[in-house]
Amino acid sequence: MESIVQNSAPFGRILFLAEDPALIKLQLEGRDLDLSSAGVLRDDISTDEITPMSALAHYDEQLGRYPYTGLRAGGETPIGPDAVRAGKFGVTVGGKRYGKGSSREHSPAAEKLAGIRLVIAESFERLYRQNADNIGLITSTDFGLIARIQKGETIPLEELLAGRQALAAGILGSGGLLRFGRLHMAGLRLARSEPAEPAGAAMADEDASNGRPGPDDAQSGAACRPGHSAGNPPKTLFEKIIARHLLHTEYTRHAQDPGDGVFVRADWRFIHEYYTGMCAHMLHAACGVPAPLLDRESILAFEDHTSYIESSPMHVARGLVPNILRLRQAHRDCVELYGLRSHRTLSEAEAARDDGSNVAGISHAMMSEHYALPGQVVVGTDSHTPHSGALGCAAFGVGTTDMANAFVTGAVRMTLPESILVDLQGRLPAGVTAKDIALELLAQPEIRGGAGIGKVFEFSGEALAQLPTDERATLTNMTAELGGLTGIVAPDQETLRFLRERRGIDFRLEPWMRSDPGARYAAVLRVDCGRLAPMVARPGDPGNGVALDSLAQRVAIDIAYGGSCTAGKREDFDQYYAVLAWGVEQGLRVPESVTLYLQYGTTAVRDYCIGRGYDRVFAAVGARILEPSCGACANCGPGSSERAGQVTVSAINRNFPGRSGPGQVWLASPPTVAASALAGRLVSFDELQRQYRR
């Protein structure tokens, strides 16, 4: 059995990620600390801090130069490239909610490639820990290990894995998921004795080229059987969907309770260009070239993060553009090698030459606009994959190794979750949006404390029923920030309207497509939506939410950004337009001191806005319009700050340190972003209107 021994290769020293940058620097200079002398440990260390966007250009051994290079401590970033390797560290220790944020597997990979063999923290985010398991990086919440390691005690692997689920222990014991898959995952079959077809199996038309449903083909859930009978306990909608997709394996045959590890068959698997190169690298190392992909027609490839890379302030300033272009080419090479169905966003120059036939956009929005259906399982290499849960499907993010394994086995690893019922009571006041609800939930102490980690957030209630699907998608999208596995909304008449009007699909709801009365929930969160007001989140974390009207002092802004998967949908642009059209009527423009960026989420949203004349109003107020793509949200396009002193108000989903540049980012709803852009300071639309009624 592998063991960890302090000061013996390959494990080395312990690195305590402290709040005090001086203590981190002491360790980098060669001094060893213990738990008592390490001071207060950093909580909420995000994957953006473990591997900032600039590190994601690498997907091989070079990643080992960059762990923790974005880590903020006392306003500093004390850990530079190569520091972890040079310090011969083998164990990292952090605080609560370690690895929150993005699904980027680059983070545990960078740690392992730098020599880290064990990460100890008070708690871990689901995706980070699963990604660590998948590459054989051990994680533990046992702080008692620290003193034992420092004494040189040998700790057997089975003791390090004590308390972990059987599947996680099996994967780690095999040396990672891909090796586990080769050993244990041949000939997988659905666990149900009479497996039901997944929702969407019946279709009116097929894509003649491959027999799979095309982006807008009519589909139905009629093939699914009801899941609640006298012999079965009541289930949540999510549990029913998973039961219909559950796969039988030796390690998971007894799995039935929350916390148990399982594999499921996904209806859709998608990947984007920041992960494709790493995925292909893993596949080819494990399986050769070409790798034997399973059910290739259900794999989607999106190029949505690199359209504006050559005008990204961070990438240009650091000379990273050539690296990112090589990363993008690795994606394109993989798409060509395997003939994958691909959607590619266009640069400004390419968009100017486009004849309108290119159908593209941010992957999450594209999945809901073209592919995902109620009752399906959708997985993608991005933490905001839960976006599609607004349609009543089980949609969740996975890491690169998970996706590589799913490409060749068809199986997606997950831990059976508990669910939290979010009861959105009452009626939303005018001017309050789904983003405000999300920021209110994020600010609740139990959520900030990690109560949502790995959970399914099922949204329901009177206020939810009022929300259109685009707004519901804001809620499910931001379950990533809540720490959840996913968010889900039971499909209803609004879902049918969306599918009919947006996609031309006459979908038929089945009786099973709802949670049963008496289904089990770990908790119920009730929100009196009638009492909500426009919210903002202070810089540093999406959980720093406060009611905007409670801020006595309103900060001046330099940048206003409206876009991203969270806030680049039709309903979001309806909200930007409503505020800015009012501004035009008042003779207002965005002041010279502020730059307003509006970036469409998909080509369909862009065409919708142009068709309704929104673009003329946007031009009249002086907004800079960006083509559909990811952008400032992930520090990969215009709208990111360039200096530490800049202040941004943004409709994106997360504001971790450094994520959208070196400046300060306040999160807000689309109408608050637009109103603040006109005012030059943080302000809600209602407040701005009242100023002009006096």
C-alpha positions as CSV (number, residue, x, y, z in Angstrom):
1,M,0.0,0.0,0.0
2,E,1.2,3.5,-0.8
3,S,1.9,5.6,2.3
4,I,2.8,9.2,3.1
5,V,6.0,9.9,5.0
6,Q,7.1,13.4,5.9
7,N,10.3,14.5,4.2
8,S,10.6,11.4,2.1
9,A,10.2,11.6,-1.7
10,P,7.7,12.1,-3.3
11,F,5.6,13.6,-0.5
12,G,7.8,16.3,1.1
13,R,6.8,19.2,3.3
14,I,3.4,20.5,4.4
15,L,2.1,23.8,2.9
16,F,-0.4,25.6,5.1
17,L,-2.5,28.1,3.0
18,A,-2.8,30.8,5.6
19,E,-4.7,34.0,5.6
20,D,-1.5,35.8,6.6
21,P,0.7,36.2,3.5
22,A,3.8,36.5,5.7
23,L,3.3,33.0,7.0
24,I,3.0,31.6,3.4
25,K,6.2,33.4,2.5
26,L,8.0,31.9,5.5
27,Q,7.1,28.5,4.3
28,L,8.3,29.3,0.7
29,E,11.6,30.4,2.2
30,G,12.1,27.0,3.9
31,R,10.6,27.3,7.3
32,D,8.2,24.5,8.4
33,L,5.1,25.4,10.4
34,D,2.7,23.2,12.4
35,L,-1.0,23.6,12.7
36,S,-0.8,25.9,15.7
37,S,1.8,28.2,14.2
38,A,0.0,28.4,10.8
39,G,-2.6,30.9,12.0
40,V,-6.0,31.1,10.4
41,L,-6.3,29.0,7.3
42,R,-7.9,30.4,4.1
43,D,-11.5,29.4,3.6
44,D,-13.3,29.4,0.2
45,I,-10.1,28.8,-1.8
46,S,-11.5,28.7,-5.4
47,T,-10.2,26.8,-8.3
48,D,-9.7,30.2,-9.9
49,E,-7.1,30.8,-7.2
50,I,-5.5,27.4,-7.4
51,T,-5.1,27.7,-11.2
52,P,-6.0,31.1,-12.6
53,M,-7.2,31.4,-16.2
54,S,-3.7,32.1,-17.4
55,A,-2.6,28.6,-16.3
56,L,-5.3,26.9,-18.3
57,A,-3.4,27.2,-21.5
58,H,-1.4,24.1,-20.2
59,Y,-2.8,20.6,-19.9
60,D,0.3,18.6,-19.4
61,E,3.3,18.5,-17.1
62,Q,3.7,22.3,-17.5
63,L,0.6,22.7,-15.2
64,G,2.8,21.7,-12.3
65,R,4.5,25.1,-12.4
66,Y,1.3,27.0,-11.4
67,P,-0.6,25.7,-8.4
68,Y,-1.8,28.5,-6.1
69,T,-0.5,31.3,-8.3
70,G,-3.8,33.1,-8.0
71,L,-4.2,32.5,-4.2
72,R,-5.1,35.8,-2.4
73,A,-3.9,36.3,1.2
74,G,-4.1,39.6,2.8
75,G,-4.5,41.3,-0.5
76,E,-1.4,39.7,-1.9
77,T,-0.7,36.7,-4.2
78,P,2.4,35.3,-2.4
79,I,2.9,32.1,-4.4
80,G,4.6,32.4,-7.8
81,P,5.2,29.9,-10.6
82,D,7.4,26.9,-9.6
83,A,7.2,27.8,-5.9
84,V,5.5,24.6,-4.8
85,R,8.0,22.4,-6.7
86,A,10.9,24.4,-5.5
87,G,9.7,24.1,-1.9
88,K,9.3,20.4,-2.2
89,F,5.8,20.4,-0.7
90,G,3.8,17.2,-0.8
91,V,0.8,18.1,1.4
92,T,-1.5,21.1,1.3
93,V,-3.7,22.2,4.2
94,G,-6.6,24.7,3.7
95,G,-9.9,25.7,5.5
96,K,-13.6,25.3,4.6
97,R,-15.1,24.8,1.1
98,Y,-11.7,24.1,-0.5
99,G,-11.9,24.0,-4.4
100,K,-15.1,26.0,-4.8
101,G,-16.1,27.4,-8.2
102,S,-15.1,26.1,-11.6
103,S,-15.0,22.5,-12.6
104,R,-11.5,22.9,-14.0
105,E,-9.6,19.7,-13.3
106,H,-6.5,21.7,-14.0
107,S,-6.5,22.6,-10.3
108,P,-5.9,19.2,-8.7
109,A,-3.8,18.2,-11.7
110,A,-1.5,21.2,-11.2
111,E,-1.2,20.3,-7.5
112,K,-0.4,16.7,-8.2
113,L,2.1,17.6,-11.0
114,A,3.8,20.0,-8.6
115,G,4.3,17.1,-6.1
116,I,1.3,17.4,-3.9
117,R,0.0,14.0,-2.9
118,L,-2.5,14.9,-0.2
119,V,-4.8,17.8,0.4
120,I,-6.3,18.3,3.8
121,A,-9.2,20.7,4.4
122,E,-12.2,21.2,6.7
123,S,-14.5,20.6,3.7
124,F,-14.3,20.2,0.0
125,E,-16.5,21.3,-2.9
126,R,-18.0,18.3,-4.7
127,L,-16.4,18.8,-8.2
128,Y,-12.9,19.5,-6.9
129,R,-12.9,16.4,-4.7
130,Q,-14.3,14.2,-7.4
131,N,-11.7,15.5,-9.9
132,A,-9.0,14.9,-7.3
133,D,-10.2,11.3,-6.9
134,N,-10.2,10.8,-10.6
135,I,-6.5,11.6,-11.0
136,G,-5.4,9.8,-7.8
137,L,-4.9,12.9,-5.6
138,I,-5.9,12.0,-2.1
139,T,-8.1,14.4,-0.1
140,S,-8.9,14.2,3.6
141,T,-10.8,16.2,6.2
142,D,-8.8,14.5,9.0
143,F,-6.6,17.2,10.6
144,G,-5.2,14.6,12.9
145,L,-3.1,13.4,10.0
146,I,-0.9,16.6,10.1
147,A,1.0,15.9,13.3
148,R,1.4,12.2,12.3
149,I,2.9,13.1,9.0
150,Q,5.2,15.6,10.6
151,K,6.4,12.9,13.0
152,G,7.3,10.7,10.0
153,E,4.6,8.2,10.7
154,T,3.7,5.8,8.0
155,I,0.0,6.0,7.1
156,P,-1.5,3.2,5.0
157,L,-3.7,4.1,2.1
158,E,-6.7,2.3,3.5
159,E,-6.5,4.6,6.6
160,L,-6.3,7.7,4.4
161,L,-9.4,6.5,2.6
162,A,-11.4,5.6,5.7
163,G,-14.9,7.0,5.6
164,R,-14.9,7.5,1.8
165,Q,-17.5,5.8,-0.3
166,A,-16.7,2.5,-1.9
167,L,-16.5,3.9,-5.4
168,A,-14.2,6.7,-4.5
169,A,-11.9,4.3,-2.6
170,G,-11.9,1.9,-5.5
171,I,-11.0,4.7,-8.0
172,L,-8.2,5.9,-5.7
173,G,-7.0,2.4,-5.1
174,S,-6.8,1.8,-8.8
175,G,-4.7,4.9,-9.4
176,G,-7.5,7.0,-10.9
177,L,-10.7,6.8,-12.9
178,L,-9.3,5.8,-16.4
179,R,-7.4,2.9,-15.0
180,F,-10.5,1.9,-12.9
181,G,-12.6,2.1,-16.0
182,R,-10.3,-0.3,-17.9
183,L,-10.4,-2.7,-15.0
184,H,-14.0,-2.7,-13.9
185,M,-16.3,-1.1,-16.6
186,A,-16.6,-3.5,-19.5
187,G,-20.0,-4.4,-20.7
188,L,-22.0,-1.9,-18.7
189,R,-25.8,-2.2,-18.6
190,L,-28.7,-0.3,-17.1
191,A,-29.5,-1.3,-13.6
192,R,-33.2,-1.5,-14.2
193,S,-34.5,-4.9,-15.1
194,E,-36.7,-3.4,-17.8
195,P,-34.8,-0.2,-18.6
196,A,-37.0,2.6,-19.8
197,E,-35.9,4.7,-22.7
198,P,-34.7,8.2,-21.6
199,A,-37.0,11.1,-22.1
200,G,-36.8,12.4,-25.7
201,A,-36.3,8.9,-27.2
202,A,-39.3,9.3,-29.4
203,M,-38.8,11.9,-32.2
204,A,-40.7,13.3,-35.1
205,D,-37.7,13.9,-37.3
206,E,-34.2,12.7,-37.4
207,D,-31.0,14.3,-38.7
208,A,-30.5,12.2,-41.8
209,S,-26.7,12.4,-41.5
210,N,-26.5,10.4,-38.2
211,G,-29.9,9.3,-37.0
212,R,-29.6,11.4,-33.9
213,P,-32.0,14.2,-33.0
214,G,-30.8,17.5,-34.5
215,P,-30.8,20.8,-32.6
216,D,-34.4,21.5,-33.1
217,D,-36.0,18.2,-33.8
218,A,-39.4,17.5,-32.1
219,Q,-39.1,14.9,-29.3
220,S,-41.3,13.4,-26.6
221,G,-41.0,11.9,-23.2
222,A,-43.8,9.4,-23.9
223,A,-41.5,6.4,-23.6
224,C,-40.8,7.0,-19.9
225,R,-42.6,4.9,-17.3
226,P,-44.0,6.3,-14.1
227,G,-41.5,5.9,-11.2
228,H,-43.8,5.8,-8.1
229,S,-45.9,2.8,-7.3
230,A,-47.0,1.0,-4.2
231,G,-43.7,-0.9,-4.0
232,N,-41.5,2.2,-4.3
233,P,-40.9,5.0,-1.8
234,P,-41.8,8.5,-3.0
235,K,-39.0,10.1,-5.0
236,T,-37.9,13.5,-6.1
237,L,-37.8,14.3,-9.8
238,F,-34.0,14.1,-9.8
239,E,-34.1,10.7,-8.2
240,K,-36.5,9.4,-10.8
241,I,-34.4,10.6,-13.6
242,I,-31.2,9.1,-12.2
243,A,-33.1,5.8,-11.6
244,R,-33.8,5.6,-15.3
245,H,-30.2,6.1,-16.2
246,L,-28.4,4.1,-13.5
247,L,-25.7,1.7,-14.7
248,H,-24.8,-1.6,-13.0
249,T,-21.2,-2.1,-11.9
250,E,-19.5,-4.3,-9.4
251,Y,-18.6,-1.4,-7.2
252,T,-22.0,0.2,-7.3
253,R,-24.4,-2.7,-7.2
254,H,-25.5,-1.9,-3.6
255,A,-25.6,1.9,-4.0
256,Q,-28.9,3.4,-3.1
257,D,-28.4,6.0,-0.4
258,P,-27.2,9.6,-0.5
259,G,-23.4,9.5,-0.4
260,D,-23.1,6.3,-2.4
261,G,-21.1,6.5,-5.7
262,V,-22.8,5.4,-8.9
263,F,-22.5,5.6,-12.7
264,V,-25.2,6.8,-15.0
265,R,-25.7,6.9,-18.8
266,A,-26.0,10.4,-20.1
267,D,-28.2,11.5,-23.0
268,W,-25.8,14.3,-23.8
269,R,-22.1,14.8,-23.0
270,F,-20.5,18.1,-23.9
271,I,-17.1,19.7,-23.7
272,H,-15.5,23.1,-24.5
273,E,-12.1,24.1,-25.7
274,Y,-10.5,24.8,-22.4
275,Y,-10.8,21.1,-21.6
276,T,-10.7,19.2,-24.9
277,G,-7.0,19.2,-25.3
278,M,-6.5,17.7,-21.8
279,C,-9.3,15.2,-22.4
280,A,-7.7,14.1,-25.7
281,H,-4.3,13.9,-24.0
282,M,-5.7,11.6,-21.3
283,L,-7.6,9.4,-23.8
284,H,-4.8,8.9,-26.1
285,A,-2.3,8.1,-23.3
286,A,-4.8,5.5,-21.9
287,C,-6.4,4.1,-25.1
288,G,-4.2,5.0,-28.1
289,V,-5.1,7.0,-31.2
290,P,-7.9,7.0,-32.1
291,A,-9.7,6.2,-28.8
292,P,-12.8,4.0,-29.1
293,L,-15.6,6.6,-28.4
294,L,-19.0,5.3,-27.5
295,D,-22.2,6.7,-29.0
296,R,-20.3,9.6,-30.7
297,E,-23.5,11.2,-31.9
298,S,-24.4,12.2,-28.3
299,I,-21.1,14.1,-27.8
300,L,-21.1,17.8,-28.4
301,A,-18.1,20.1,-28.7
302,F,-18.4,23.9,-28.1
303,E,-15.8,26.5,-28.9
304,D,-17.1,29.4,-26.8
305,H,-14.2,30.7,-24.5
306,T,-11.6,31.9,-27.1
307,S,-13.4,34.1,-29.6
308,Y,-12.2,37.3,-28.0
309,I,-8.9,36.0,-26.6
310,E,-6.8,38.4,-28.8
311,S,-8.6,41.3,-27.1
312,S,-8.6,39.9,-23.6
313,P,-6.7,42.4,-21.4
314,M,-5.1,39.7,-19.2
315,H,-4.1,37.4,-22.0
316,V,-2.6,40.2,-24.1
317,A,-0.8,41.8,-21.2
318,R,0.8,38.5,-20.2
319,G,1.7,37.3,-23.7
320,L,-0.6,34.3,-23.3
321,V,-2.4,34.6,-26.6
322,P,-0.2,32.1,-28.5
323,N,-0.7,29.5,-25.7
324,I,-4.5,29.9,-25.8
325,L,-4.5,29.6,-29.6
326,R,-2.6,26.3,-29.3
327,L,-5.2,25.2,-26.8
328,R,-8.0,26.1,-29.2
329,Q,-6.2,24.2,-32.0
330,A,-6.0,21.1,-29.8
331,H,-9.8,21.3,-29.5
332,R,-10.3,21.7,-33.3
333,D,-7.9,18.8,-33.9
334,C,-9.9,16.6,-31.6
335,V,-13.2,17.6,-33.2
336,E,-11.8,16.8,-36.7
337,L,-10.2,13.5,-35.6
338,Y,-13.5,12.2,-34.2
339,G,-16.0,14.0,-36.4
340,L,-17.8,15.5,-33.4
341,R,-20.8,17.7,-33.7
342,S,-19.4,21.2,-33.0
343,H,-20.6,24.7,-32.4
344,R,-18.1,27.5,-32.8
345,T,-18.6,31.1,-31.7
346,L,-17.1,33.7,-34.0
347,S,-14.6,36.6,-33.5
348,E,-15.8,40.1,-34.4
349,A,-14.1,39.9,-37.8
350,E,-15.6,36.5,-38.5
351,A,-19.1,37.6,-37.3
352,A,-19.0,40.6,-39.7
353,R,-18.6,38.1,-42.6
354,D,-21.1,35.6,-41.3
355,D,-24.2,35.0,-43.5
356,G,-26.3,34.2,-40.5
357,S,-26.0,30.4,-40.8
358,N,-23.7,30.0,-37.9
359,V,-25.6,28.6,-34.9
360,A,-23.4,29.0,-31.8
361,G,-23.0,30.5,-28.4
362,I,-22.1,29.7,-24.8
363,S,-22.4,25.9,-24.3
364,H,-24.9,26.0,-21.4
365,A,-27.3,28.3,-23.2
366,M,-26.9,26.3,-26.4
367,M,-27.9,23.1,-24.5
368,S,-31.1,24.6,-23.3
369,E,-31.9,26.3,-26.7
370,H,-31.2,23.2,-28.8
371,Y,-30.6,19.9,-27.0
372,A,-31.7,19.3,-23.4
373,L,-35.2,18.0,-22.7
374,P,-37.2,17.1,-19.6
375,G,-36.2,13.8,-18.1
376,Q,-32.7,13.6,-19.7
377,V,-29.3,13.5,-18.1
378,V,-26.9,16.1,-19.4
379,V,-23.2,16.4,-18.4
380,G,-20.6,18.9,-19.4
381,T,-17.1,19.9,-18.4
382,D,-18.2,23.1,-16.7
383,S,-19.7,23.9,-13.3
384,H,-22.6,25.8,-14.9
385,T,-24.0,22.8,-16.7
386,P,-27.0,22.9,-14.2
387,H,-28.3,25.7,-16.5
388,S,-30.4,23.1,-18.3
389,G,-32.0,21.9,-15.1
390,A,-34.5,24.7,-15.8
391,L,-36.1,22.4,-18.3
392,G,-36.6,19.5,-15.8
393,C,-33.5,17.5,-16.7
394,A,-30.6,16.2,-14.5
395,A,-27.7,18.4,-15.6
396,F,-24.4,18.6,-13.8
397,G,-20.8,19.4,-14.3
398,V,-18.0,16.9,-14.4
399,G,-14.2,17.0,-14.7
400,T,-12.0,16.2,-17.6
401,T,-11.1,12.7,-16.5
402,D,-14.8,12.0,-15.9
403,M,-15.6,13.2,-19.4
404,A,-12.7,11.2,-20.9
405,N,-14.0,8.1,-19.2
406,A,-17.5,8.9,-20.3
407,F,-16.4,9.2,-23.9
408,V,-15.1,5.6,-24.0
409,T,-17.5,3.9,-21.6
410,G,-20.6,6.0,-21.8
411,A,-20.7,6.1,-18.0
412,V,-20.7,9.2,-15.9
413,R,-19.6,9.0,-12.3
414,M,-21.7,10.8,-9.6
415,T,-22.4,10.6,-5.9
416,L,-26.1,10.1,-5.1
417,P,-27.1,13.4,-3.6
418,E,-29.6,14.7,-1.1
419,S,-32.0,17.4,-2.2
420,I,-32.9,20.8,-0.8
421,L,-36.4,22.1,-1.6
422,V,-36.3,25.8,-2.3
423,D,-39.8,27.2,-1.8
424,L,-40.0,30.6,-3.5
425,Q,-43.1,32.0,-1.8
426,G,-45.2,35.0,-2.8
427,R,-44.9,37.3,-5.8
428,L,-41.7,39.0,-6.9
429,P,-41.9,42.8,-6.7
430,A,-41.4,44.8,-9.9
431,G,-37.7,45.1,-10.7
432,V,-36.6,42.0,-8.7
433,T,-35.2,39.2,-10.8
434,A,-34.0,35.6,-10.5
435,K,-30.5,36.9,-10.1
436,D,-31.6,38.7,-6.9
437,I,-33.1,35.5,-5.6
438,A,-29.9,33.7,-6.3
439,L,-27.8,36.4,-4.5
440,E,-30.3,36.2,-1.5
441,L,-29.9,32.4,-1.3
442,L,-26.1,32.7,-1.5
443,A,-26.0,35.2,1.4
444,Q,-27.8,32.9,3.8
445,P,-25.5,31.7,6.6
446,E,-26.2,28.0,6.1
447,I,-25.3,28.2,2.4
448,R,-22.2,30.2,3.1
449,G,-21.3,27.5,5.6
450,G,-21.5,24.8,3.0
451,A,-24.9,23.3,3.6
452,G,-25.6,23.1,-0.1
453,I,-22.4,21.3,-1.1
454,G,-23.2,18.4,-3.4
455,K,-27.0,18.8,-3.0
456,V,-29.7,19.1,-5.6
457,F,-31.6,22.4,-5.3
458,E,-35.2,21.8,-6.4
459,F,-36.9,25.1,-7.1
460,S,-40.6,25.4,-6.5
461,G,-43.3,27.8,-5.3
462,E,-45.6,30.6,-6.4
463,A,-42.8,32.9,-7.4
464,L,-41.1,30.2,-9.4
465,A,-44.3,29.5,-11.3
466,Q,-44.2,33.2,-12.4
467,L,-40.7,33.0,-13.8
468,P,-40.1,32.3,-17.5
469,T,-37.6,29.5,-18.4
470,D,-34.7,31.9,-19.0
471,E,-35.1,33.3,-15.5
472,R,-35.4,29.7,-14.1
473,A,-32.1,29.0,-15.8
474,T,-30.4,31.8,-13.9
475,L,-31.4,29.9,-10.7
476,T,-30.3,26.5,-11.8
477,N,-27.1,27.9,-13.4
478,M,-26.1,29.5,-10.1
479,T,-26.5,26.3,-8.0
480,A,-22.8,26.0,-8.9
481,E,-22.2,29.0,-6.6
482,L,-24.5,27.5,-4.0
483,G,-22.1,24.5,-3.9
484,G,-24.8,22.2,-5.3
485,L,-24.5,19.3,-7.7
486,T,-27.3,20.8,-9.7
487,G,-30.6,22.7,-9.7
488,I,-33.9,21.4,-11.2
489,V,-37.4,22.7,-11.9
490,A,-40.2,20.3,-12.6
491,P,-41.4,20.9,-16.2
492,D,-44.8,22.6,-16.5
493,Q,-46.8,24.6,-19.0
494,E,-44.1,27.3,-19.1
495,T,-41.5,24.6,-20.1
496,L,-43.8,23.5,-22.9
497,R,-44.2,27.1,-24.1
498,F,-40.4,27.5,-24.2
499,L,-39.9,24.3,-26.1
500,R,-42.7,25.1,-28.6
501,E,-41.8,28.8,-29.2
502,R,-38.0,28.6,-29.0
503,R,-37.4,25.2,-30.5
504,G,-40.6,24.2,-32.4
505,I,-41.0,21.1,-30.2
506,D,-44.4,19.8,-29.1
507,F,-43.3,18.0,-26.0
508,R,-45.6,15.8,-23.9
509,L,-45.3,15.9,-20.2
510,E,-45.6,12.5,-18.4
511,P,-47.2,12.1,-15.0
512,W,-43.9,10.9,-13.5
513,M,-42.1,14.2,-14.3
514,R,-42.5,15.7,-10.9
515,S,-41.5,15.0,-7.3
516,D,-43.8,12.7,-5.4
517,P,-45.7,13.9,-2.3
518,G,-43.7,12.8,0.7
519,A,-40.3,12.7,-1.2
520,R,-37.3,13.2,1.2
521,Y,-35.4,16.5,1.4
522,A,-32.4,17.2,3.5
523,A,-33.8,20.7,4.1
524,V,-36.4,23.2,3.0
525,L,-35.4,26.8,2.3
526,R,-38.3,29.2,2.2
527,V,-37.8,32.6,0.6
528,D,-40.5,35.3,1.0
529,C,-40.0,36.7,-2.5
530,G,-42.5,39.5,-1.8
531,R,-40.0,41.0,0.6
532,L,-37.0,40.9,-1.8
533,A,-35.3,44.0,-3.2
534,P,-32.5,44.3,-5.8
535,M,-29.4,42.7,-4.4
536,V,-25.6,43.0,-5.0
537,A,-22.7,40.9,-3.9
538,R,-19.7,42.7,-2.6
539,P,-16.3,41.9,-4.3
540,G,-14.6,38.6,-3.5
541,D,-17.3,36.0,-3.3
542,P,-20.9,35.5,-4.7
543,G,-22.0,34.9,-1.1
544,N,-21.3,38.5,0.0
545,G,-24.8,39.5,-0.9
546,V,-26.6,42.6,0.5
547,A,-29.7,44.5,-0.4
548,L,-28.6,47.4,-2.6
549,D,-30.8,49.9,-0.7
550,S,-28.9,49.0,2.5
551,L,-25.7,50.4,1.2
552,A,-25.3,54.0,2.5
553,Q,-22.4,54.8,0.2
554,R,-22.6,53.9,-3.4
555,V,-19.3,53.1,-5.1
556,A,-18.5,54.7,-8.4
557,I,-18.0,52.2,-11.3
558,D,-15.6,52.0,-14.2
559,I,-17.0,49.0,-16.1
560,A,-20.6,47.6,-16.4
561,Y,-20.8,44.1,-18.0
562,G,-24.0,42.4,-19.1
563,G,-23.5,38.9,-20.5
564,S,-22.3,35.3,-19.7
565,C,-24.3,32.1,-19.5
566,T,-26.1,33.5,-16.5
567,A,-27.1,36.8,-17.9
568,G,-26.9,36.6,-21.7
569,K,-30.3,35.1,-22.4
570,R,-33.3,36.7,-24.1
571,E,-35.0,37.6,-20.8
572,D,-31.8,39.2,-19.6
573,F,-31.6,41.4,-22.8
574,D,-35.2,42.3,-22.3
575,Q,-34.2,43.7,-18.9
576,Y,-31.1,45.5,-20.3
577,Y,-33.3,47.0,-23.0
578,A,-36.1,48.2,-20.6
579,V,-33.6,50.2,-18.5
580,L,-31.6,51.6,-21.4
581,A,-34.7,52.5,-23.4
582,W,-36.0,54.5,-20.4
583,G,-32.6,56.1,-20.3
584,V,-32.8,57.2,-23.9
585,E,-36.2,58.7,-23.2
586,Q,-34.6,60.8,-20.4
587,G,-31.8,61.8,-22.7
588,L,-29.2,59.7,-20.8
589,R,-26.1,58.1,-22.1
590,V,-23.4,56.0,-20.4
591,P,-20.9,58.6,-19.0
592,E,-17.5,58.9,-20.4
593,S,-16.0,57.5,-17.2
594,V,-17.8,54.2,-17.7
595,T,-17.7,51.5,-20.3
596,L,-20.8,49.3,-20.7
597,Y,-20.3,46.0,-22.4
598,L,-23.3,43.9,-23.6
599,Q,-22.4,40.4,-24.8
600,Y,-25.0,38.1,-26.3
601,G,-25.1,34.5,-25.0
602,T,-26.0,32.9,-28.3
603,T,-26.6,33.8,-31.9
604,A,-30.3,33.3,-31.4
605,V,-30.3,35.9,-28.6
606,R,-28.4,38.3,-30.9
607,D,-30.8,37.8,-33.7
608,Y,-33.8,38.3,-31.4
609,C,-32.4,41.6,-30.1
610,I,-31.7,42.9,-33.6
611,G,-35.1,41.8,-34.8
612,R,-36.7,43.8,-32.0
613,G,-34.6,46.9,-32.5
614,Y,-32.8,46.6,-29.2
615,D,-29.4,47.2,-30.9
616,R,-30.4,50.8,-31.8
617,V,-31.1,51.6,-28.2
618,F,-27.9,50.0,-27.1
619,A,-26.0,52.1,-29.6
620,A,-27.8,55.3,-28.6
621,V,-26.6,55.0,-25.0
622,G,-23.0,54.2,-26.0
623,A,-22.8,50.5,-25.2
624,R,-20.1,48.3,-26.7
625,I,-21.8,45.2,-28.2
626,L,-19.9,41.9,-28.2
627,E,-20.7,38.8,-30.3
628,P,-22.0,35.7,-28.6
629,S,-19.2,34.1,-26.5
630,C,-17.9,33.6,-23.0
631,G,-15.9,36.7,-22.1
632,A,-15.2,38.8,-19.0
633,C,-16.8,36.3,-16.7
634,A,-13.9,34.0,-17.2
635,N,-11.3,36.7,-17.8
636,C,-11.2,35.8,-21.5
637,G,-12.5,38.9,-23.3
638,P,-13.4,42.6,-23.2
639,G,-15.1,43.7,-20.0
640,S,-12.4,42.4,-17.6
641,S,-10.7,45.0,-15.5
642,E,-7.1,45.9,-16.3
643,R,-6.0,47.6,-13.1
644,A,-6.5,46.8,-9.4
645,G,-8.2,50.2,-8.8
646,Q,-11.0,49.6,-11.3
647,V,-14.6,48.8,-10.1
648,T,-17.0,46.6,-12.1
649,V,-20.7,45.9,-11.7
650,S,-21.4,42.7,-13.5
651,A,-24.3,40.3,-14.2
652,I,-22.0,37.3,-14.2
653,N,-22.3,34.5,-11.7
654,R,-19.1,34.7,-9.6
655,N,-16.7,37.3,-8.5
656,F,-13.8,35.4,-6.9
657,P,-10.5,37.3,-6.7
658,G,-8.9,37.7,-10.0
659,R,-11.7,36.0,-12.0
660,S,-12.5,39.0,-14.1
661,G,-9.3,40.9,-13.8
662,P,-7.4,42.5,-10.9
663,G,-10.2,45.0,-10.1
664,Q,-13.1,44.8,-7.7
665,V,-16.3,43.1,-9.1
666,W,-19.8,43.7,-7.7
667,L,-22.4,41.1,-8.8
668,A,-25.8,42.4,-9.7
669,S,-28.9,41.7,-11.8
670,P,-29.2,42.8,-15.4
671,P,-31.4,45.8,-14.7
672,T,-29.1,46.9,-11.9
673,V,-26.1,46.6,-14.2
674,A,-27.8,48.7,-16.9
675,A,-29.0,51.4,-14.4
676,S,-25.6,51.6,-12.8
677,A,-24.0,52.0,-16.2
678,L,-26.2,55.1,-16.8
679,A,-25.7,56.5,-13.3
680,G,-21.9,55.8,-13.1
681,R,-22.4,54.3,-9.7
682,L,-24.2,51.3,-8.1
683,V,-27.9,52.0,-8.3
684,S,-31.1,50.0,-8.9
685,F,-33.4,50.9,-11.8
686,D,-36.1,51.9,-9.3
687,E,-33.8,54.2,-7.5
688,L,-32.6,55.8,-10.8
689,Q,-36.2,56.3,-11.9
690,R,-37.1,58.0,-8.6
691,Q,-34.3,60.4,-9.0
692,Y,-35.8,61.6,-12.2
693,R,-39.4,61.8,-10.9
694,R,-38.4,64.4,-8.2
